[in-house]
Amino acid sequence: MSHNTFGHLFRVTTWGESHGPALGCVIDGCPPGIAFTPADIQRELDRRRPGKSRFVTQRREPDQVKVLSGFVPSDDGETLTTTGTPISLMIENVDQRSKDYGEIARQFRPGHADYGYFVKYGLRDHRGGGRSSARETAARVAAGAIARKVVPGLVVRGALVAMGEKRIEPANWDWDFVDHRDNPFFTPDPASVAVFSDYLDAVRKAGSSVGAVVEIVAEGVPAGLGAPVYAKLDQDIASAMMSINAVKGVEIGNGFAAAGLTGEENADEMRMGNDGRPRFLSNNAGGVLGGISTGEPVVARFAVKPTSSILTPRRSVDLEGRDVDVVTKGRHDPCVGIRAVPIGEAMLACVIADHYLRHRGQIGG
């Protein structure tokens, strides 16, 4: 199976399966001299980790990361410094329950990758989906923790802004609340927690699922990243977000809403700032114009479809060509978009780190 690597200079190759002994990634192209700790990576993995509330899959994985290569230790015994060689990260699987998938070993789950995977490769790993499982994204989150340190001053944050038919109130946006211990949804709106809780409890108890919309914002992105034709910054961001499991749509800045605006409304006007640099009076473009970063915050939004693994019987076929009704047992997220927030952050961080290194190579820095 090819295409397990993304990025050009900052390259990430992920490996492992949902129900295998372990999964992980190899980061190649990370510059030398970058200080980090395993706790930096673990912090991001803990945000994505399953089993943290009743609103996500109850698979109990500690997601403890092991840093295997690409560093030299410091005297403090905690800080590691990159050497410029490949960084290998491993996360062991400890709570696989492959027997939950025995009944669907020969059935194609509607809405899943099962059929396409089988047609392409002539086989599939029915135990949680193998490589097509969202479990693979744990390795991306680990890589994203390193990527955040490549660009000086970069801050990448994400939030869930809609769940099914329920939406946050933008006027209530509070970044500090996103990772609050009483917030299981990564929502930036404190008032939405009770609404989302009641809504998702009803969906979960019915054995169903709902989709979500996630917004990711990167601040501290230098102007000039990207290229105007086939290496647009927003092009690579869209590709990275679409590579996340269950994502079916991506927009940058105003995105599809821009189609309903006039040129006067949509244009990001400029005035000269006191520091001698132009400042933008709005950011409808989401920090990218002509495929190149403007220095404004980069804003990306993506839509996540409802989890396809549900208890409601769905019509399908099996390997023998017979009509079947499929019920997916096991432990699944009633809204997979919740845990997609740290994944989206990681992918945006990786893309920006990659473009930063490309630009640095161009200017000889």
N, C-alpha and C positions, 0 to 999 in steps of 0.2 A: 504494500500500500504506500503510495507516494503522497506528497503534499502534507507533510507533518511539520513543516517549517514556515515561519512567517518573518518578515523583516528583510532588510538588505544589508545594512552594516550592523545594526543591533538585531541579531537573529536569534529566534527562539524555536527550538525543536521540542515538541512534547512527545511523551511516550507513555505506554501503559494502558490498561483497560479498567473498566468500572469494577469488575470482580476479580481482577488479577491480584497478585501479591503486593504490588506497589505501582505507583505512577510518578511521573516527574517531568523535568525538562532539562535541557542543556542550553545555556545562554552563551552565544559566541559573539564576539565583537564588542563586548563591554570594555571600555578603556581601563587601563591600570590606574591604581591610586585612589579608587573610590572606596570610602569607608562605609561599612554597614555591619549590622549584627543579625544573628539568626532571629532575634526578637523582632526586628523590623519586618522580616518576612512573616513570622508567626502572627504578628498583629493583623496583617491583611488576611491571612488564611483563617483566622478565628472569626473575622467578620463574615466570611463566606460559609463557614463550617455548618454542616447539617445538624439537625437535632437541637437547635438552640431555643425553639419555641414550638407551640402546637401548630403554628401556621406554616411550617416547613417539614420536609421529609424527616422521619424519626430515625433514619440511619445514624448510628452513633459512631462517628469517626473523629478521633482527636486531631487528625490532619497535622501531625507533628512533622515539621520539616527537618531534613538532614542536609547540610551543606557539605558536599563531598569533594569539591575541587574548585580551583580558580581563585584561591585566596592565600594570604599569609596572615597568621594570627598576630595580634598586637600584645603588648606587655600586660594590658589590663585583663586579658583572658576572655574578653567578650567581643571586642571589636575585631572585625576581619577587614582586610584591605585587598581589593581586586588586583590581580596580577596581569590582566589582559589575556589570560588563557581561558578556555571554556569553563564556565561555572555550571556545575552539575548539582541539581536539587532533587531530592527524593522524598516522597510522601507515601508511607505504607498504608495499605487498606487493611482494616482489622474487623470490619463488621459487615462482610458480605453475606447475603442470604440468597444464594443462587437457586435454592429450591423453590423460592417464591415465583420463579419464572418457568418452572417445569411445564406447566400447562400450555404455555405459548411458544414452546420450542419449535413447533411446526405451524404456527399461526402468525399471520402478519397483523401487527397492531395498527389500526387506523390512526393516521396522523403522525405516525412514527417513521423513522428512517428504515424500518425493517425491509420493506419491499425493494426500495431503490438499492439498498445495501446488498441484498441478495442477488438482484439482477446484475449488479456491477461485478461482484466478487465471487458469486456462486456459492457463498456460504455467509453465515452471520453468527455473531456471538449473541445469543438470546439472553444471556445473563446480564441484565441491566443495560444492554445495548453495546457493550464492549467499547470501542473507540468512539462510537457515536453518542455515548452517554455524556451528560453534562458533568459527570465526575471528572472528566478530562480537564475541565476548566480550573480545577484547583491548581494545576501546574502553571496556568497562565497568570493566576493571581500571585503566585510566588515570583514569577518573572517580573510582573509589574512592580513589585516592591523594590527590585533592583533598578528597574527603568526609571522610577521616580527620582533616583539619586544621580542620574546621568546629567540631567539638565539643571543647572544652578537656579534656585528660586522657584522651581516648578511646584505647583500645588494642584492636585487633581482630586475633585470631589464629585460624588454622585448622589442622586436621590430618586426615590420612586415617586412619580408625580400623578399617576393614575393607576387604579386597579379595577379592571372590569369597567363598569359604568360609573364608578366613583372617582372623583378627582379632588386634588388638593385645592386650597385657596391660596393662590400665589402671594396675596398680600400678607399671609402668615409665615412666609418663608423664613426659616431659621436654620442656618447651617449647623449651628452648635447642637441642635436637637437631633440631627440625623443619626448619630451614634449613641444617643442617650439609652441608658439601660432599660427604660420603660417604653422604648420604641422598637418593636420587632419588625418594622416595615421599611426602615431607612427613609421614612417620609420626613420632609422638612417642615411640615405643618402639624403642630401639636394637636390641633383640634381634629385632625383626620384619623388619629389612632383609634378612637372609639368607633368611628364610622367604618374603618377598614376591618376592625376586629369583628364587629357584628356581621358585616357583609361576608367576610371570608369564613367565619364560623358556620354560617348557613350553607355556603358552598361546600365546605369540607364535609359537613355532616351528611350532605346529600350525595357524597361520593363523586362530586364533580370538580371542576377547576375553572379558573378565569385567567385572562391575560393581564398585561400591565404595560405602562409606559415609563421608561427610565430616562433621566436627564443626567448627562455628565458634563462637568465644566472644568476646564483646565485654565488656570491663571499663571502668569509668569512665563507665558510662551513667547519667545523672542520673535520679533517681526522678521520676515524673510525666509521662513521655513517653507519648503515645498517647491514646486515647479509648475509652470503654466500649462503644460500639455499632458504628459502621461505619468507624471509623478506628483499630481496635485495632493496637497495635504489633506483636503477634505475627501478626495477619492480614496486615499489609503485609510482614513478614519472610517469611511462607510464600509469598506471591505473588511476591516477589522471587526466592526460591530456586527456585520452580517455573518461573520464566522462564528459568533456565539450561538450556542444551541437555542432553538426556538425563536430567534429573532427574525421577523418578517418585514421590517421596515426601518429605515434610518433617515433622519433629516439633520441638516446642519443649520444652526441659527433659526430663522423663521421657518425654514423648510417649506412644507406644502402650504403653509399659511401665506407665504409670500405671493402665491398665485392670486390671492384676493386683494392685493394691495396695489396702489398706484406707484408710479416711479418716484413721485415726491415722498410718499410715505415710506417706501422701502429703502431709499438711498441713505447710506450712512454718511451724513455730512461731516465736514471737518473744520476745525479752527486751530490756529497756532496756539500752543500752550506756552505757559510761562517758562518752561524748560527748553524752549526752542524746538520742540518736536510737535508735529501735528497731533491733535487729539480728536477722537471720534465722538460725535454727539449722540450716537446710538450704535447698536451692535446687531442689527438685523441679519448681517452676514455671518454671525457666529464666529467672528475672528478670522475668517478666511475669505479672501477676495482673489479671483483669478487663480485659485489653487495655492496661494501663498499666504502665510499668516501675516496679520496686520499688527500684532502686538496686543490686540484686544483679547479678552477671554475667549477661548475656543469652546463652543457650545454644541454638543451633539445629543440627539434624542433618538431612542430606538423603541420599537414596539415588540413586545414578547407575546407570542400566542399562548392560549391556554394549554396547560400540561395535557399531553395526549393520554397518559396513563390514568384512567379513571375506572370507577367501579360500575358505571352504567354500561350495559351490554351494547357493543357497537358491531355493525355488520362488516364482515371481512371474508377472506378466503385463506386456505391453508396451502401447504406445499404440494398437496395432491390435487389442488384445484377445486376443493369442495367449499361450499358456502358455510361459514361458521359465524357464531356470535362470540365476540372476544370481550372478556372481562379481565382487566389488568390488576392483579393483586400486588402485594408488596408495599413498599414505603415510598411515597411520592409527594412532591410539593403541590399543594392545591393552587399555588400561584408561584410558578418558577421565576417570575419577574422579581420577586423579593431578593433572592440571592444573586440575581444578575447585576445588582448595583456594584458590588466590588469587582465583579468580572469586567463590566464596562469600564470602570476606572482603570483597571490594569491594562486593558487593550489600548485605551487612549494614551496612557503613559508610555507604553511600548512604541506606539506609532510616533509620538512626539520625540522620544529619545532617538529613534532611528533617523528621523528627519533632521534632528539637531546634529547628529554625527555626520550626516551627509553634507549639511551646510557647512559645518566646521571644516570638513575636508576640502570643500570648494574654496573657502576663503583662506585656507592655510593656517587656521588657528590651532 
